[in-house]
Amino acid sequence: MEKRSYERQLMRPLLNVAKDVPLRLADIACHQGKIYPLCYVELKSSNPRAQDVFISAGIHGREIGGIYAALRFMEKSIKNPDPDFNFRIFPCINPTGFEDNTRENRNKADLNRDYARIGSQAETRIIKLLLTQQAKRYAFTIDMHEDSVDDPVSDIMGEGEFPAEKNPTDFYMYEISPPGSRQGRGVIQSLERQGVAISRQKRIYAEKNNEGIVWTPKPKSSSDANHSTLFGYLQKYTEHSYITETMTTWSLERRVDVQLLALDALLGEFMKK
Ligand SMILES: [Zn+2]
């Protein structure tokens, strides 16, 4: 496989988008003298009642289905603006993991376990600072991930290693939301109607899977929350936090399509609210 290039595969499409909307720079992460700009776009509706949505992908760099889905969503939304939502979109928040095809960044740090305190990695500190300085209440946040079917998963919630044969093989999602206001079920129903296979295994890693959704009720106080993941940390800014998981065994095209179907379904659910 030819080595991926953040400059060529991420920055070029982003600079292209910048012809139509301002491309924003959160800050620059440096790795061994090479610079990696963490860029995002804001798509604003003129509708004063539009809801804010935060979209991120690629915190695990090799989970590229989400990265390309976020880029495609950005391009599509610029051509066809959605009047009901404002979007803040970060298509790739682990540039070196993207280039190296690794879960971790180049310092071998899992960025999605780095949100508990100040953040040991530049990429974490950059996202946290931006979230704080430009604080919004988001209707929901979505962090796009992928599941590597053939990799054993280690040390999730201190329960040791999960053998690869127990990995899910179909779509699933994580949801943190208040008990009376869960939206994941509508998303799963919509995906099933469109022919997406949903994981029905009883447990996914250490957690209970309910018809394709691993749900956690939003804790009453934010100090109860597990903030070591971006997904958990985002609870400071939203009542509804989501992770979508496509399978790396599918074709890349399918992975991108399913991520986009899930995002569209979520938007549909929040329109009804
Ligand atoms: Zn992931």
Residues whose N, C-alpha, C, O or C-beta is under 5 A from the ligand:
A	BS01	ZN	H60 E63 H145 E146
